[in-house]
Amino acid sequence: MWVFPLSNWTELDLWEYIRAENIPVLPLYFAKQRPAVERDGALIVVDDDRLPLSPGKAPRMLRLASPSSAAIR
């Protein structure tokens, strides 16, 4: 029989366990101000030259989680 003990944990359960066990959390997990542009309804972090910007377009500073994530309005 397969058992998945974390499958019924809530996010609060996980954070309480992390705190109780003093498990370090990477700062990338937390949201902070990051430069982002909107493309087709998705907010994309612009932190290097891989994403070409349209002429006259500049990224806005938005509060987002990790740089690898995208947000949707």
N, CA, C, O and CB atoms as a CASP TS submission, in Angstrom:
PFRMAT TS
TARGET T0000
AUTHOR 0000-0000-0000
METHOD Language model
MODEL 1
PARENT N/A
ATOM      1  N   MET     1       0.839  -1.173   0.000  1.00  0.00           N
ATOM      2  CA  MET     1       0.000   0.000   0.000  1.00  0.00           C
ATOM      3  C   MET     1       0.892   1.247   0.000  1.00  0.00           C
ATOM      4  O   MET     1       1.852   1.331   0.766  1.00  0.00           O
ATOM      5  CB  MET     1      -0.959  -0.008   1.219  1.00  0.00           C
ATOM      6  N   TRP     2       0.562   2.221  -0.874  1.00  0.00           N
ATOM      7  CA  TRP     2       1.294   3.470  -0.956  1.00  0.00           C
ATOM      8  C   TRP     2       0.664   4.477   0.012  1.00  0.00           C
ATOM      9  O   TRP     2      -0.559   4.592   0.100  1.00  0.00           O
ATOM     10  CB  TRP     2       1.297   4.017  -2.415  1.00  0.00           C
ATOM     11  N   VAL     3       1.508   5.190   0.721  1.00  0.00           N
ATOM     12  CA  VAL     3       1.035   6.200   1.658  1.00  0.00           C
ATOM     13  C   VAL     3       1.740   7.514   1.356  1.00  0.00           C
ATOM     14  O   VAL     3       2.958   7.540   1.180  1.00  0.00           O
ATOM     15  CB  VAL     3       1.281   5.760   3.132  1.00  0.00           C
ATOM     16  N   PHE     4       0.985   8.602   1.295  1.00  0.00           N
ATOM     17  CA  PHE     4       1.527   9.929   1.042  1.00  0.00           C
ATOM     18  C   PHE     4       1.201  10.806   2.248  1.00  0.00           C
ATOM     19  O   PHE     4       0.152  11.451   2.267  1.00  0.00           O
ATOM     20  CB  PHE     4       0.950  10.543  -0.283  1.00  0.00           C
ATOM     21  N   PRO     5       2.071  10.843   3.251  1.00  0.00           N
ATOM     22  CA  PRO     5       1.738  11.543   4.504  1.00  0.00           C
ATOM     23  C   PRO     5       1.530  13.041   4.356  1.00  0.00           C
ATOM     24  O   PRO     5       0.819  13.635   5.167  1.00  0.00           O
ATOM     25  CB  PRO     5       2.815  11.310   5.501  1.00  0.00           C
ATOM     26  N   LEU     6       2.126  13.675   3.350  1.00  0.00           N
ATOM     27  CA  LEU     6       1.965  15.121   3.200  1.00  0.00           C
ATOM     28  C   LEU     6       0.738  15.497   2.374  1.00  0.00           C
ATOM     29  O   LEU     6       0.403  16.677   2.275  1.00  0.00           O
ATOM     30  CB  LEU     6       3.199  15.710   2.562  1.00  0.00           C
ATOM     31  N   SER     7       0.068  14.521   1.786  1.00  0.00           N
ATOM     32  CA  SER     7      -1.023  14.832   0.869  1.00  0.00           C
ATOM     33  C   SER     7      -2.204  15.513   1.545  1.00  0.00           C
ATOM     34  O   SER     7      -2.978  16.197   0.875  1.00  0.00           O
ATOM     35  CB  SER     7      -1.490  13.579   0.202  1.00  0.00           C
ATOM     36  N   ASN     8      -2.363  15.345   2.853  1.00  0.00           N
ATOM     37  CA  ASN     8      -3.488  16.005   3.509  1.00  0.00           C
ATOM     38  C   ASN     8      -3.042  17.152   4.419  1.00  0.00           C
ATOM     39  O   ASN     8      -3.821  17.610   5.254  1.00  0.00           O
ATOM     40  CB  ASN     8      -4.279  14.993   4.314  1.00  0.00           C
ATOM     41  N   TRP     9      -1.795  17.623   4.268  1.00  0.00           N
ATOM     42  CA  TRP     9      -1.309  18.759   5.040  1.00  0.00           C
ATOM     43  C   TRP     9      -1.769  20.044   4.358  1.00  0.00           C
ATOM     44  O   TRP     9      -1.804  20.132   3.131  1.00  0.00           O
ATOM     45  CB  TRP     9       0.244  18.724   5.179  1.00  0.00           C
ATOM     46  N   THR    10      -2.116  21.023   5.161  1.00  0.00           N
ATOM     47  CA  THR    10      -2.420  22.343   4.620  1.00  0.00           C
ATOM     48  C   THR    10      -1.126  23.143   4.515  1.00  0.00           C
ATOM     49  O   THR    10      -0.085  22.718   5.018  1.00  0.00           O
ATOM     50  CB  THR    10      -3.465  23.087   5.507  1.00  0.00           C
ATOM     51  N   GLU    11      -1.192  24.287   3.868  1.00  0.00           N
ATOM     52  CA  GLU    11      -0.005  25.143   3.802  1.00  0.00           C
ATOM     53  C   GLU    11       0.401  25.582   5.207  1.00  0.00           C
ATOM     54  O   GLU    11       1.590  25.673   5.513  1.00  0.00           O
ATOM     55  CB  GLU    11      -0.268  26.381   2.903  1.00  0.00           C
ATOM     56  N   LEU    12      -0.586  25.853   6.059  1.00  0.00           N
ATOM     57  CA  LEU    12      -0.279  26.221   7.439  1.00  0.00           C
ATOM     58  C   LEU    12       0.439  25.089   8.166  1.00  0.00           C
ATOM     59  O   LEU    12       1.382  25.338   8.916  1.00  0.00           O
ATOM     60  CB  LEU    12      -1.558  26.595   8.187  1.00  0.00           C
ATOM     61  N   ASP    13       0.001  23.844   7.952  1.00  0.00           N
ATOM     62  CA  ASP    13       0.685  22.690   8.558  1.00  0.00           C
ATOM     63  C   ASP    13       2.165  22.671   8.154  1.00  0.00           C
ATOM     64  O   ASP    13       3.042  22.444   8.987  1.00  0.00           O
ATOM     65  CB  ASP    13      -0.006  21.362   8.134  1.00  0.00           C
ATOM     66  N   LEU    14       2.422  22.908   6.882  1.00  0.00           N
ATOM     67  CA  LEU    14       3.805  22.896   6.390  1.00  0.00           C
ATOM     68  C   LEU    14       4.639  23.999   7.035  1.00  0.00           C
ATOM     69  O   LEU    14       5.763  23.753   7.473  1.00  0.00           O
ATOM     70  CB  LEU    14       3.829  23.052   4.867  1.00  0.00           C
ATOM     71  N   TRP    15       4.084  25.231   7.094  1.00  0.00           N
ATOM     72  CA  TRP    15       4.828  26.329   7.696  1.00  0.00           C
ATOM     73  C   TRP    15       5.069  26.091   9.179  1.00  0.00           C
ATOM     74  O   TRP    15       6.136  26.433   9.688  1.00  0.00           O
ATOM     75  CB  TRP    15       4.089  27.640   7.494  1.00  0.00           C
ATOM     76  N   GLU    16       4.105  25.513   9.881  1.00  0.00           N
ATOM     77  CA  GLU    16       4.290  25.218  11.304  1.00  0.00           C
ATOM     78  C   GLU    16       5.375  24.159  11.502  1.00  0.00           C
ATOM     79  O   GLU    16       6.165  24.245  12.442  1.00  0.00           O
ATOM     80  CB  GLU    16       2.966  24.745  11.933  1.00  0.00           C
ATOM     81  N   TYR    17       5.411  23.162  10.617  1.00  0.00           N
ATOM     82  CA  TYR    17       6.451  22.137  10.694  1.00  0.00           C
ATOM     83  C   TYR    17       7.827  22.740  10.421  1.00  0.00           C
ATOM     84  O   TYR    17       8.796  22.435  11.116  1.00  0.00           O
ATOM     85  CB  TYR    17       6.163  21.000   9.699  1.00  0.00           C
ATOM     86  N   ILE    18       7.904  23.593   9.408  1.00  0.00           N
ATOM     87  CA  ILE    18       9.168  24.254   9.076  1.00  0.00           C
ATOM     88  C   ILE    18       9.675  25.070  10.262  1.00  0.00           C
ATOM     89  O   ILE    18      10.863  25.045  10.584  1.00  0.00           O
ATOM     90  CB  ILE    18       8.997  25.160   7.841  1.00  0.00           C
ATOM     91  N   ARG    19       8.758  25.792  10.908  1.00  0.00           N
ATOM     92  CA  ARG    19       9.150  26.598  12.069  1.00  0.00           C
ATOM     93  C   ARG    19       9.550  25.715  13.242  1.00  0.00           C
ATOM     94  O   ARG    19      10.558  25.976  13.898  1.00  0.00           O
ATOM     95  CB  ARG    19       8.008  27.529  12.483  1.00  0.00           C
ATOM     96  N   ALA    20       8.769  24.672  13.514  1.00  0.00           N
ATOM     97  CA  ALA    20       9.046  23.791  14.656  1.00  0.00           C
ATOM     98  C   ALA    20      10.390  23.077  14.511  1.00  0.00           C
ATOM     99  O   ALA    20      11.097  22.873  15.497  1.00  0.00           O
ATOM    100  CB  ALA    20       7.928  22.758  14.808  1.00  0.00           C
ATOM    101  N   GLU    21      10.737  22.700  13.286  1.00  0.00           N
ATOM    102  CA  GLU    21      11.976  21.973  13.036  1.00  0.00           C
ATOM    103  C   GLU    21      13.136  22.895  12.679  1.00  0.00           C
ATOM    104  O   GLU    21      14.247  22.431  12.420  1.00  0.00           O
ATOM    105  CB  GLU    21      11.766  20.972  11.930  1.00  0.00           C
ATOM    106  N   ASN    22      12.876  24.214  12.666  1.00  0.00           N
ATOM    107  CA  ASN    22      13.904  25.201  12.349  1.00  0.00           C
ATOM    108  C   ASN    22      14.570  24.910  10.996  1.00  0.00           C
ATOM    109  O   ASN    22      15.794  24.929  10.868  1.00  0.00           O
ATOM    110  CB  ASN    22      14.960  25.231  13.458  1.00  0.00           C
ATOM    111  N   ILE    23      13.734  24.644  10.006  1.00  0.00           N
ATOM    112  CA  ILE    23      14.215  24.342   8.654  1.00  0.00           C
ATOM    113  C   ILE    23      14.421  25.658   7.906  1.00  0.00           C
ATOM    114  O   ILE    23      13.499  26.470   7.835  1.00  0.00           O
ATOM    115  CB  ILE    23      13.208  23.412   7.884  1.00  0.00           C
ATOM    116  N   PRO    24      15.622  25.888   7.343  1.00  0.00           N
ATOM    117  CA  PRO    24      15.852  27.146   6.627  1.00  0.00           C
ATOM    118  C   PRO    24      15.037  27.206   5.328  1.00  0.00           C
ATOM    119  O   PRO    24      14.843  26.197   4.651  1.00  0.00           O
ATOM    120  CB  PRO    24      17.350  27.314   6.318  1.00  0.00           C
ATOM    121  N   VAL    25      14.573  28.396   5.006  1.00  0.00           N
ATOM    122  CA  VAL    25      13.791  28.624   3.788  1.00  0.00           C
ATOM    123  C   VAL    25      14.581  29.575   2.899  1.00  0.00           C
ATOM    124  O   VAL    25      15.062  30.608   3.365  1.00  0.00           O
ATOM    125  CB  VAL    25      12.361  29.205   4.115  1.00  0.00           C
ATOM    126  N   LEU    26      14.716  29.231   1.621  1.00  0.00           N
ATOM    127  CA  LEU    26      15.451  30.086   0.685  1.00  0.00           C
ATOM    128  C   LEU    26      14.721  31.416   0.492  1.00  0.00           C
ATOM    129  O   LEU    26      13.495  31.427   0.381  1.00  0.00           O
ATOM    130  CB  LEU    26      15.633  29.372  -0.675  1.00  0.00           C
ATOM    131  N   PRO    27      15.442  32.527   0.451  1.00  0.00           N
ATOM    132  CA  PRO    27      14.799  33.830   0.281  1.00  0.00           C
ATOM    133  C   PRO    27      14.046  33.955  -1.041  1.00  0.00           C
ATOM    134  O   PRO    27      13.134  34.775  -1.142  1.00  0.00           O
ATOM    135  CB  PRO    27      15.832  34.924   0.375  1.00  0.00           C
ATOM    136  N   LEU    28      14.401  33.164  -2.059  1.00  0.00           N
ATOM    137  CA  LEU    28      13.701  33.239  -3.339  1.00  0.00           C
ATOM    138  C   LEU    28      12.228  32.882  -3.201  1.00  0.00           C
ATOM    139  O   LEU    28      11.419  33.271  -4.044  1.00  0.00           O
ATOM    140  CB  LEU    28      14.360  32.320  -4.352  1.00  0.00           C
ATOM    141  N   TYR    29      11.866  32.145  -2.147  1.00  0.00           N
ATOM    142  CA  TYR    29      10.477  31.742  -1.971  1.00  0.00           C
ATOM    143  C   TYR    29       9.585  32.938  -1.668  1.00  0.00           C
ATOM    144  O   TYR    29       8.412  32.950  -2.042  1.00  0.00           O
ATOM    145  CB  TYR    29      10.365  30.713  -0.858  1.00  0.00           C
ATOM    146  N   PHE    30      10.132  33.941  -0.993  1.00  0.00           N
ATOM    147  CA  PHE    30       9.330  35.065  -0.536  1.00  0.00           C
ATOM    148  C   PHE    30       9.186  36.127  -1.620  1.00  0.00           C
ATOM    149  O   PHE    30      10.101  36.358  -2.410  1.00  0.00           O
ATOM    150  CB  PHE    30       9.944  35.673   0.712  1.00  0.00           C
ATOM    151  N   ALA    31       8.021  36.768  -1.640  1.00  0.00           N
ATOM    152  CA  ALA    31       7.766  37.817  -2.616  1.00  0.00           C
ATOM    153  C   ALA    31       8.593  39.052  -2.281  1.00  0.00           C
ATOM    154  O   ALA    31       8.846  39.351  -1.114  1.00  0.00           O
ATOM    155  CB  ALA    31       6.268  38.164  -2.662  1.00  0.00           C
ATOM    156  N   LYS    32       9.010  39.767  -3.327  1.00  0.00           N
ATOM    157  CA  LYS    32       9.692  41.046  -3.163  1.00  0.00           C
ATOM    158  C   LYS    32       9.499  41.854  -4.434  1.00  0.00           C
ATOM    159  O   LYS    32       8.966  41.349  -5.422  1.00  0.00           O
ATOM    160  CB  LYS    32      11.208  40.849  -2.847  1.00  0.00           C
ATOM    161  N   GLN    33       9.927  43.095  -4.409  1.00  0.00           N
ATOM    162  CA  GLN    33       9.801  43.954  -5.582  1.00  0.00           C
ATOM    163  C   GLN    33      10.734  43.449  -6.677  1.00  0.00           C
ATOM    164  O   GLN    33      11.939  43.308  -6.471  1.00  0.00           O
ATOM    165  CB  GLN    33      10.118  45.433  -5.226  1.00  0.00           C
ATOM    166  N   ARG    34      10.154  43.179  -7.846  1.00  0.00           N
ATOM    167  CA  ARG    34      10.940  42.696  -8.978  1.00  0.00           C
ATOM    168  C   ARG    34      10.483  43.420 -10.250  1.00  0.00           C
ATOM    169  O   ARG    34       9.306  43.759 -10.371  1.00  0.00           O
ATOM    170  CB  ARG    34      10.798  41.145  -9.136  1.00  0.00           C
ATOM    171  N   PRO    35      11.400  43.664 -11.204  1.00  0.00           N
ATOM    172  CA  PRO    35      10.997  44.289 -12.466  1.00  0.00           C
ATOM    173  C   PRO    35      10.217  43.277 -13.306  1.00  0.00           C
ATOM    174  O   PRO    35      10.667  42.145 -13.489  1.00  0.00           O
ATOM    175  CB  PRO    35      12.240  44.816 -13.250  1.00  0.00           C
ATOM    176  N   ALA    36       9.051  43.680 -13.816  1.00  0.00           N
ATOM    177  CA  ALA    36       8.216  42.759 -14.590  1.00  0.00           C
ATOM    178  C   ALA    36       7.510  43.500 -15.718  1.00  0.00           C
ATOM    179  O   ALA    36       7.273  44.706 -15.640  1.00  0.00           O
ATOM    180  CB  ALA    36       7.184  42.064 -13.680  1.00  0.00           C
ATOM    181  N   VAL    37       7.184  42.757 -16.761  1.00  0.00           N
ATOM    182  CA  VAL    37       6.386  43.275 -17.873  1.00  0.00           C
ATOM    183  C   VAL    37       5.169  42.373 -18.027  1.00  0.00           C
ATOM    184  O   VAL    37       5.170  41.224 -17.584  1.00  0.00           O
ATOM    185  CB  VAL    37       7.222  43.340 -19.207  1.00  0.00           C
ATOM    186  N   GLU    38       4.131  42.912 -18.663  1.00  0.00           N
ATOM    187  CA  GLU    38       2.938  42.109 -18.936  1.00  0.00           C
ATOM    188  C   GLU    38       2.939  41.702 -20.397  1.00  0.00           C
ATOM    189  O   GLU    38       3.081  42.540 -21.288  1.00  0.00           O
ATOM    190  CB  GLU    38       1.642  42.888 -18.584  1.00  0.00           C
ATOM    191  N   ARG    39       2.779  40.408 -20.635  1.00  0.00           N
ATOM    192  CA  ARG    39       2.688  39.863 -21.995  1.00  0.00           C
ATOM    193  C   ARG    39       1.517  38.896 -22.047  1.00  0.00           C
ATOM    194  O   ARG    39       1.502  37.900 -21.323  1.00  0.00           O
ATOM    195  CB  ARG    39       4.019  39.151 -22.418  1.00  0.00           C
ATOM    196  N   ASP    40       0.545  39.174 -22.888  1.00  0.00           N
ATOM    197  CA  ASP    40      -0.630  38.310 -23.058  1.00  0.00           C
ATOM    198  C   ASP    40      -1.297  37.977 -21.725  1.00  0.00           C
ATOM    199  O   ASP    40      -1.729  36.844 -21.511  1.00  0.00           O
ATOM    200  CB  ASP    40      -0.232  37.022 -23.767  1.00  0.00           C
ATOM    201  N   GLY    41      -1.381  38.961 -20.832  1.00  0.00           N
ATOM    202  CA  GLY    41      -2.048  38.768 -19.553  1.00  0.00           C
ATOM    203  C   GLY    41      -1.192  38.154 -18.459  1.00  0.00           C
ATOM    204  O   GLY    41      -1.648  38.030 -17.322  1.00  0.00           O
ATOM    205  N   ALA    42       0.047  37.765 -18.776  1.00  0.00           N
ATOM    206  CA  ALA    42       0.947  37.178 -17.774  1.00  0.00           C
ATOM    207  C   ALA    42       1.997  38.209 -17.375  1.00  0.00           C
ATOM    208  O   ALA    42       2.500  38.947 -18.222  1.00  0.00           O
ATOM    209  CB  ALA    42       1.629  35.883 -18.320  1.00  0.00           C
ATOM    210  N   LEU    43       2.325  38.259 -16.097  1.00  0.00           N
ATOM    211  CA  LEU    43       3.393  39.130 -15.610  1.00  0.00           C
ATOM    212  C   LEU    43       4.682  38.332 -15.580  1.00  0.00           C
ATOM    213  O   LEU    43       4.760  37.299 -14.915  1.00  0.00           O
ATOM    214  CB  LEU    43       3.062  39.709 -14.196  1.00  0.00           C
ATOM    215  N   ILE    44       5.698  38.803 -16.300  1.00  0.00           N
ATOM    216  CA  ILE    44       6.954  38.073 -16.444  1.00  0.00           C
ATOM    217  C   ILE    44       8.096  38.900 -15.869  1.00  0.00           C
ATOM    218  O   ILE    44       8.245  40.076 -16.201  1.00  0.00           O
ATOM    219  CB  ILE    44       7.225  37.728 -17.927  1.00  0.00           C
ATOM    220  N   VAL    45       8.893  38.290 -15.015  1.00  0.00           N
ATOM    221  CA  VAL    45      10.032  38.976 -14.404  1.00  0.00           C
ATOM    222  C   VAL    45      11.112  39.207 -15.461  1.00  0.00           C
ATOM    223  O   VAL    45      11.454  38.308 -16.229  1.00  0.00           O
ATOM    224  CB  VAL    45      10.600  38.156 -13.207  1.00  0.00           C
ATOM    225  N   VAL    46      11.639  40.430 -15.482  1.00  0.00           N
ATOM    226  CA  VAL    46      12.709  40.806 -16.421  1.00  0.00           C
ATOM    227  C   VAL    46      13.934  41.120 -15.579  1.00  0.00           C
ATOM    228  O   VAL    46      14.076  42.226 -15.057  1.00  0.00           O
ATOM    229  CB  VAL    46      12.298  42.043 -17.337  1.00  0.00           C
ATOM    230  N   ASP    47      14.827  40.127 -15.451  1.00  0.00           N
ATOM    231  CA  ASP    47      16.013  40.362 -14.636  1.00  0.00           C
ATOM    232  C   ASP    47      17.311  40.164 -15.408  1.00  0.00           C
ATOM    233  O   ASP    47      18.392  40.166 -14.821  1.00  0.00           O
ATOM    234  CB  ASP    47      15.997  39.452 -13.441  1.00  0.00           C
ATOM    235  N   ASP    48      17.204  39.991 -16.737  1.00  0.00           N
ATOM    236  CA  ASP    48      18.390  39.907 -17.586  1.00  0.00           C
ATOM    237  C   ASP    48      17.979  40.248 -19.021  1.00  0.00           C
ATOM    238  O   ASP    48      16.859  40.704 -19.248  1.00  0.00           O
ATOM    239  CB  ASP    48      19.046  38.479 -17.508  1.00  0.00           C
ATOM    240  N   ASP    49      18.869  40.034 -19.984  1.00  0.00           N
ATOM    241  CA  ASP    49      18.622  40.442 -21.370  1.00  0.00           C
ATOM    242  C   ASP    49      17.941  39.375 -22.225  1.00  0.00           C
ATOM    243  O   ASP    49      17.810  39.566 -23.434  1.00  0.00           O
ATOM    244  CB  ASP    49      19.914  40.824 -22.009  1.00  0.00           C
ATOM    245  N   ARG    50      17.504  38.259 -21.639  1.00  0.00           N
ATOM    246  CA  ARG    50      16.895  37.195 -22.457  1.00  0.00           C
ATOM    247  C   ARG    50      15.511  37.564 -22.984  1.00  0.00           C
ATOM    248  O   ARG    50      15.078  37.017 -23.998  1.00  0.00           O
ATOM    249  CB  ARG    50      16.795  35.920 -21.648  1.00  0.00           C
ATOM    250  N   LEU    51      14.815  38.471 -22.322  1.00  0.00           N
ATOM    251  CA  LEU    51      13.478  38.865 -22.756  1.00  0.00           C
ATOM    252  C   LEU    51      13.561  40.231 -23.436  1.00  0.00           C
ATOM    253  O   LEU    51      13.710  41.252 -22.764  1.00  0.00           O
ATOM    254  CB  LEU    51      12.484  38.901 -21.552  1.00  0.00           C
ATOM    255  N   PRO    52      13.464  40.251 -24.772  1.00  0.00           N
ATOM    256  CA  PRO    52      13.555  41.542 -25.461  1.00  0.00           C
ATOM    257  C   PRO    52      12.309  42.387 -25.170  1.00  0.00           C
ATOM    258  O   PRO    52      11.187  41.879 -25.172  1.00  0.00           O
ATOM    259  CB  PRO    52      13.723  41.333 -26.991  1.00  0.00           C
ATOM    260  N   LEU    53      12.523  43.669 -24.923  1.00  0.00           N
ATOM    261  CA  LEU    53      11.427  44.587 -24.649  1.00  0.00           C
ATOM    262  C   LEU    53      11.099  45.385 -25.904  1.00  0.00           C
ATOM    263  O   LEU    53      11.979  45.683 -26.711  1.00  0.00           O
ATOM    264  CB  LEU    53      11.780  45.531 -23.480  1.00  0.00           C
ATOM    265  N   SER    54       9.838  45.722 -26.057  1.00  0.00           N
ATOM    266  CA  SER    54       9.428  46.575 -27.171  1.00  0.00           C
ATOM    267  C   SER    54      10.012  47.968 -26.967  1.00  0.00           C
ATOM    268  O   SER    54      10.224  48.386 -25.829  1.00  0.00           O
ATOM    269  CB  SER    54       7.874  46.637 -27.293  1.00  0.00           C
ATOM    270  N   PRO    55      10.275  48.695 -28.058  1.00  0.00           N
ATOM    271  CA  PRO    55      10.812  50.056 -27.916  1.00  0.00           C
ATOM    272  C   PRO    55       9.877  50.910 -27.053  1.00  0.00           C
ATOM    273  O   PRO    55       8.660  50.906 -27.238  1.00  0.00           O
ATOM    274  CB  PRO    55      11.008  50.714 -29.310  1.00  0.00           C
ATOM    275  N   GLY    56      10.467  51.631 -26.121  1.00  0.00           N
ATOM    276  CA  GLY    56       9.694  52.493 -25.248  1.00  0.00           C
ATOM    277  C   GLY    56       9.044  51.787 -24.064  1.00  0.00           C
ATOM    278  O   GLY    56       8.455  52.448 -23.208  1.00  0.00           O
ATOM    279  N   LYS    57       9.136  50.472 -23.997  1.00  0.00           N
ATOM    280  CA  LYS    57       8.558  49.716 -22.876  1.00  0.00           C
ATOM    281  C   LYS    57       9.609  49.514 -21.798  1.00  0.00           C
ATOM    282  O   LYS    57      10.742  49.127 -22.086  1.00  0.00           O
ATOM    283  CB  LYS    57       8.004  48.346 -23.352  1.00  0.00           C
ATOM    284  N   ALA    58       9.235  49.774 -20.585  1.00  0.00           N
ATOM    285  CA  ALA    58      10.132  49.562 -19.455  1.00  0.00           C
ATOM    286  C   ALA    58       9.412  48.683 -18.435  1.00  0.00           C
ATOM    287  O   ALA    58       8.196  48.790 -18.277  1.00  0.00           O
ATOM    288  CB  ALA    58      10.578  50.924 -18.817  1.00  0.00           C
ATOM    289  N   PRO    59      10.148  47.820 -17.745  1.00  0.00           N
ATOM    290  CA  PRO    59       9.504  46.984 -16.727  1.00  0.00           C
ATOM    291  C   PRO    59       8.990  47.835 -15.558  1.00  0.00           C
ATOM    292  O   PRO    59       9.544  48.890 -15.247  1.00  0.00           O
ATOM    293  CB  PRO    59      10.490  45.917 -16.211  1.00  0.00           C
ATOM    294  N   ARG    60       7.918  47.350 -14.920  1.00  0.00           N
ATOM    295  CA  ARG    60       7.396  47.983 -13.701  1.00  0.00           C
ATOM    296  C   ARG    60       7.872  47.166 -12.517  1.00  0.00           C
ATOM    297  O   ARG    60       8.095  45.961 -12.635  1.00  0.00           O
ATOM    298  CB  ARG    60       5.825  48.086 -13.721  1.00  0.00           C
ATOM    299  N   MET    61       8.027  47.815 -11.381  1.00  0.00           N
ATOM    300  CA  MET    61       8.393  47.111 -10.166  1.00  0.00           C
ATOM    301  C   MET    61       7.114  46.582  -9.512  1.00  0.00           C
ATOM    302  O   MET    61       6.241  47.357  -9.120  1.00  0.00           O
ATOM    303  CB  MET    61       9.186  48.041  -9.193  1.00  0.00           C
ATOM    304  N   LEU    62       7.016  45.265  -9.399  1.00  0.00           N
ATOM    305  CA  LEU    62       5.849  44.616  -8.816  1.00  0.00           C
ATOM    306  C   LEU    62       6.285  43.640  -7.744  1.00  0.00           C
ATOM    307  O   LEU    62       7.398  43.117  -7.791  1.00  0.00           O
ATOM    308  CB  LEU    62       5.026  43.898  -9.893  1.00  0.00           C
ATOM    309  N   ARG    63       5.421  43.391  -6.783  1.00  0.00           N
ATOM    310  CA  ARG    63       5.721  42.435  -5.718  1.00  0.00           C
ATOM    311  C   ARG    63       5.350  41.039  -6.196  1.00  0.00           C
ATOM    312  O   ARG    63       4.170  40.696  -6.277  1.00  0.00           O
ATOM    313  CB  ARG    63       4.960  42.794  -4.404  1.00  0.00           C
ATOM    314  N   LEU    64       6.371  40.227  -6.516  1.00  0.00           N
ATOM    315  CA  LEU    64       6.180  38.870  -7.024  1.00  0.00           C
ATOM    316  C   LEU    64       7.046  37.896  -6.232  1.00  0.00           C
ATOM    317  O   LEU    64       7.989  38.293  -5.548  1.00  0.00           O
ATOM    318  CB  LEU    64       6.517  38.793  -8.533  1.00  0.00           C
ATOM    319  N   ALA    65       6.711  36.636  -6.337  1.00  0.00           N
ATOM    320  CA  ALA    65       7.510  35.596  -5.694  1.00  0.00           C
ATOM    321  C   ALA    65       8.745  35.342  -6.546  1.00  0.00           C
ATOM    322  O   ALA    65       9.267  36.274  -7.159  1.00  0.00           O
ATOM    323  CB  ALA    65       6.686  34.284  -5.498  1.00  0.00           C
ATOM    324  N   SER    66       9.221  34.113  -6.599  1.00  0.00           N
ATOM    325  CA  SER    66      10.506  33.794  -7.224  1.00  0.00           C
ATOM    326  C   SER    66      10.582  34.283  -8.671  1.00  0.00           C
ATOM    327  O   SER    66       9.564  34.359  -9.359  1.00  0.00           O
ATOM    328  CB  SER    66      10.749  32.293  -7.177  1.00  0.00           C
ATOM    329  N   PRO    67      11.791  34.615  -9.129  1.00  0.00           N
ATOM    330  CA  PRO    67      11.965  35.118 -10.482  1.00  0.00           C
ATOM    331  C   PRO    67      11.510  34.139 -11.558  1.00  0.00           C
ATOM    332  O   PRO    67      11.190  34.552 -12.673  1.00  0.00           O
ATOM    333  CB  PRO    67      13.397  35.465 -10.703  1.00  0.00           C
ATOM    334  N   SER    68      11.479  32.858 -11.241  1.00  0.00           N
ATOM    335  CA  SER    68      11.088  31.881 -12.247  1.00  0.00           C
ATOM    336  C   SER    68       9.585  31.748 -12.365  1.00  0.00           C
ATOM    337  O   SER    68       9.099  31.037 -13.244  1.00  0.00           O
ATOM    338  CB  SER    68      11.689  30.543 -11.928  1.00  0.00           C
ATOM    339  N   SER    69       8.841  32.411 -11.508  1.00  0.00           N
ATOM    340  CA  SER    69       7.386  32.298 -11.579  1.00  0.00           C
ATOM    341  C   SER    69       6.811  33.423 -12.419  1.00  0.00           C
ATOM    342  O   SER    69       7.432  34.472 -12.590  1.00  0.00           O
ATOM    343  CB  SER    69       6.769  32.314 -10.175  1.00  0.00           C
ATOM    344  N   ALA    70       5.633  33.192 -12.933  1.00  0.00           N
ATOM    345  CA  ALA    70       4.886  34.223 -13.652  1.00  0.00           C
ATOM    346  C   ALA    70       3.543  34.376 -12.954  1.00  0.00           C
ATOM    347  O   ALA    70       3.050  33.433 -12.335  1.00  0.00           O
ATOM    348  CB  ALA    70       4.705  33.860 -15.177  1.00  0.00           C
ATOM    349  N   ALA    71       2.971  35.519 -13.049  1.00  0.00           N
ATOM    350  CA  ALA    71       1.670  35.764 -12.421  1.00  0.00           C
ATOM    351  C   ALA    71       0.665  36.115 -13.493  1.00  0.00           C
ATOM    352  O   ALA    71       1.022  36.641 -14.548  1.00  0.00           O
ATOM    353  CB  ALA    71       1.756  36.895 -11.361  1.00  0.00           C
ATOM    354  N   ILE    72      -0.581  35.825 -13.222  1.00  0.00           N
ATOM    355  CA  ILE    72      -1.668  36.149 -14.143  1.00  0.00           C
ATOM    356  C   ILE    72      -2.645  37.051 -13.425  1.00  0.00           C
ATOM    357  O   ILE    72      -3.008  36.795 -12.277  1.00  0.00           O
ATOM    358  CB  ILE    72      -2.378  34.865 -14.667  1.00  0.00           C
ATOM    359  N   ARG    73      -3.074  38.114 -14.099  1.00  0.00           N
ATOM    360  CA  ARG    73      -4.070  39.017 -13.488  1.00  0.00           C
ATOM    361  C   ARG    73      -5.401  38.335 -13.415  1.00  0.00           C
ATOM    362  O   ARG    73      -6.370  38.922 -12.934  1.00  0.00           O
ATOM    363  CB  ARG    73      -4.198  40.330 -14.276  1.00  0.00           C
TER
END
